[in-house]
Amino acid sequence: MRDSVGRLDLFIQALEDNAVELNNVKLKLAHKDLHLANIMYDYETSRITAVLDWEFSGVVPFTRWNPSRALFWNGLATPEAKVEKDLMVQEFSKRCKKRGLTILEDAKFSSPLQEAMQEAATYLRCIVEVAPRGQRQDLVGGWKETVLKNLALFGV
């Protein structure tokens, strides 16, 4: 990313220039690592008894309530687990709509520029936090492309 520092500086200025549009978002308290491995469930009472691992929680833009898209992940890194998670998310969405709950729609980006900002920030974080540890080196080039593609939407 060293060769892109100038573009990142311009991106920071673009964020300031577009602050009204980018800040059009509700703030919510979010767990930010909510998945099935962090939920204690009592099968006898059919009740959730605890939610664990709140260290990543905080008040965040509502579009960032589920940054890792882990909701309903069962803790297994298998293709079958991903299919199961996706089906559970679809079912949850369907049940929310049936009950007139708008929580998932309320968490959508309010503009393409807002989504581009968040995607750029997400992949930039991957580059500066994950890559230096020597992890996921095969993905770094794609992450950089994603960052630069989203910066381009800001004209930088």
PyMOL commands that set and color helices and strands:
alter all, ss='L'
color gray80, all
select helices_A, chain A and resi 2-17+19-22+36-38+62-64+79-98+103-106+112-133+137-152
alter helices_A, ss='H'
color red, helices_A
select strands_A, chain A and resi 27-30+39-42+47-51+58-61
alter strands_A, ss='S'
color yellow, strands_A
deselect
rebuild
show_as cartoon
